Structures are given as structure tokens and as C-alpha cells.
Amino acid sequence: MSGSHHSPNDNDPEHTATSHTTHPELDGIFRAVSHPLRRHTLRVLTRTPDPQTVEDLAARLAADPINDSPIDQEHLVMSLTHRHLPLLADVDLLARTPDDHVIATDATADAVHLLDTALVTFD
């Protein structure tokens, strides 16, 4: 008999994955950065130290598109306002100022660095 003790679930990949990696905040961050527009938004915010209106942010995103498709700026403003920015704000990857401008947080640059590292590592 060996000196180490294994529970019946030690060899169960599903049990191991859920018991050791369930972290609601981390899950939220992964969900927030899963969309290319949200990743692009974080990159633009890290290059822009001043708070941005959603319209200014949309203009910056449209001027530096992530693909060759034209971007309808009005649609982009609506999409940012109602879908993308709230998800990023929920996990503190951006903040809204009292006058409703968008600004990077300390975590924004960290997230972009990790995303860039992942791109290099898994490219």
C-alpha cells in the first residue's frame, strides 16, 4: 500500500477541473475577453489615457478596425453601450466616470498584457 491517499474522484477529469478551477470572477473575465471587439476595446483604452465618451471610443475603434469590414459607427455605439462595455465594467476591466465617460482601470493593462502573451504563446 502506498503512502499517498487518492480519493475516488482524483482520476475523474470532470471533478478535478471543476473542483480546482471554479472561480466566478475569473470566469467572468474570460467571458468578457472572449469577444474580439471587447479585446480591441481594451487595447484602445490602454493607448488612451484620458476618459472617452462612448462616441469617441467608437470612432477610435472604427478608425482602427480589427478586420477589413466597414464598421457602422452608430451601430457600434449601441453595441458598446448595451452589450460590450457593461460586460467589461462588470469585471473591472474598465470604469465609467460620473459623466459617463469610459476609462481604463489598473486591470485593463494587465489584461491586455496577458492577452498579448497568450497570442504569442499560442500563435
Secondary structure, DSSP 8 states (H G I E B T S, - for coil): --S----TTTT-HHHHHHHHH--HHHHHHHHHTTSHHHHHHHHHHHT--S-B-HHHHHHHHHHS-SSSS---HHHHHHHIIIIIHHHHHHTTSEEE-TTS-EEE-HHHHHHHHHHHHHHHHH-
